[in-house]
């Protein structure tokens, strides 16, 4: 059968020698969080293994209309970033949940409701999408970003109940961050 512009072979060739990117090869790591003085900081070492999924960060450009002589043009003036969501598998001791709960207490004191200094509760989150042929976490990443000045803005609910049976519990954590950088 002759190849056409719509053939599967053309589509596969367009993906290059590595093929299409697969979603299960990634690593996440947390940096600059030792300054938080968390008692549960030891849990941070296991977070890369318990992180079940990551939403790679987005970037958009804010713009204003420039309306002089003729149809208006949108002129960009700033980058804007949405939140990033990481989903974690919860261990039996709930160390993941305790870690993020404690991190949030470093942001706003739950007793006094006083807010702490921004620099005292933010950290860096590095996200690497590893190549398809990666066999361990030391492989060169295909895509590597870091979330600058990140902190957990929302520690999600964990649903427990009789109907859950033997289901593994999961925790969704939403992070705000100032910006993200692409790392070469």
C-alpha positions in Angstrom: 0.0 0.0 0.0 1.6 3.3 -1.0 2.3 5.9 1.7 0.1 9.0 1.6 0.3 12.2 3.5 -2.2 10.7 6.1 -0.4 7.3 6.6 0.5 6.0 10.0 4.1 5.7 8.9 4.3 9.4 8.2 2.9 10.2 11.6 5.4 7.9 13.3 8.3 9.4 11.3 7.2 12.9 12.4 7.7 11.8 16.1 11.4 11.3 15.5 13.7 8.4 16.6 12.5 8.4 20.2 8.8 8.0 19.3 6.0 9.8 21.0 6.5 11.0 24.6 5.1 8.8 27.2 3.7 10.2 30.4 5.0 7.7 33.0 8.7 8.9 32.9 9.1 11.9 35.2 10.7 13.0 38.4 9.8 15.8 40.8 12.0 17.2 43.6 11.6 19.9 46.2 14.5 22.3 47.0 15.1 25.1 49.4 12.6 23.7 51.9 15.0 23.0 54.7 14.8 26.7 55.6 11.1 26.0 56.6 12.3 24.1 59.6 9.6 21.4 59.1 9.7 18.6 61.7 8.4 16.3 58.9 11.1 17.4 56.4 12.3 13.8 56.2 9.1 13.0 54.3 10.4 15.2 51.4 12.9 12.5 50.5 10.0 10.1 49.6 7.9 12.7 47.8 9.4 11.9 44.3 8.4 8.3 44.7 4.9 9.0 46.0 4.1 11.6 43.4 1.6 9.9 41.2 1.0 12.6 38.6 2.0 16.2 37.8 0.5 18.8 35.7 3.2 20.6 33.8 3.0 24.3 34.3 1.3 26.7 31.9 2.3 30.1 30.7 0.2 32.8 29.1 0.8 36.3 28.0 -1.4 39.2 29.3 -2.1 41.8 26.7 -3.9 45.1 26.2 -5.5 46.4 23.0 -3.5 49.1 21.2 -6.1 51.0 19.2 -4.6 53.6 17.0 -5.6 53.9 13.3 -7.4 50.8 12.2 -8.1 47.5 13.8 -6.6 47.1 17.3 -3.6 45.0 18.1 -3.1 43.1 21.3 0.2 44.1 22.8 1.7 41.7 25.3 3.1 43.2 28.5 3.5 40.3 31.0 3.8 36.6 31.5 1.2 35.0 33.7 1.3 31.5 35.2 -1.4 29.2 36.5 -1.2 26.9 39.5 0.5 23.5 39.3 -1.2 20.4 40.7 0.7 17.4 42.0 -1.1 14.2 43.1 0.5 12.0 45.8 -0.1 8.4 46.9 -0.7 8.5 50.7 1.2 6.2 52.9 -0.3 4.5 56.0 1.3 7.0 58.4 -0.1 10.0 56.4 3.4 11.5 56.3 2.7 13.2 52.9 -0.4 14.9 54.3 1.4 15.9 57.5 4.3 17.3 55.5 2.0 19.6 53.5 -0.2 20.5 56.4 2.9 21.6 58.4 4.2 23.6 55.4 1.0 25.5 55.3 1.3 26.3 59.0 4.6 28.0 58.1 2.7 30.3 55.7 -0.1 31.4 58.1 0.1 30.6 61.8 -3.1 28.7 62.6 -3.2 30.0 66.2 -2.4 33.7 65.6 -3.5 33.9 61.9 -0.4 35.9 61.3 1.2 35.6 57.9 4.9 34.8 57.8 7.5 36.5 55.5 7.2 35.3 51.9 10.8 34.3 51.6 10.5 32.1 54.7 7.9 29.7 53.2 8.6 29.4 49.5 10.8 26.8 47.8 11.7 25.5 44.4 10.0 22.5 42.7 11.9 20.9 39.8 10.0 18.8 37.3 11.8 16.6 34.8 10.1 14.6 32.0 12.6 11.9 31.3 13.1 10.4 27.9 11.2 7.2 26.9 14.4 5.1 27.2 15.3 6.3 30.7 15.9 3.4 33.1 16.5 5.5 36.3 16.1 9.0 37.7 19.7 10.0 36.8 18.9 10.0 33.0 19.1 13.2 31.0 15.6 14.8 31.0 13.8 15.5 27.7 12.1 18.5 29.4 13.1 20.2 32.7 11.4 23.0 34.4 11.6 24.6 37.8 8.8 26.4 39.7 10.3 29.4 41.4 9.0 30.6 44.8 6.5 27.7 45.1 4.3 27.0 48.0 1.2 24.7 48.6 -1.9 26.9 48.3 -4.4 24.1 48.5 -4.0 20.7 50.2 -6.9 18.7 48.9 -9.3 16.4 50.6 -8.8 12.7 51.1 -11.9 10.7 50.8 -12.2 7.8 53.3 -15.2 5.6 53.8 -16.6 2.1 53.9 -17.1 2.1 50.2 -13.4 2.8 49.6 -12.5 -0.8 50.3 -8.8 -1.5 49.6 -8.4 1.6 47.4 -5.2 3.5 47.8 -5.7 7.0 49.1 -4.5 10.0 47.1 -3.8 13.6 47.9 -3.9 16.4 45.5 -1.8 19.5 46.3 -2.0 22.7 44.3 1.0 25.0 44.2 1.2 28.7 43.5 4.5 30.0 42.2 6.0 33.2 41.0 7.2 31.9 37.6 8.7 28.9 36.0 11.9 28.5 34.0 12.9 26.1 31.4 16.2 24.4 32.3 18.4 23.3 29.4 
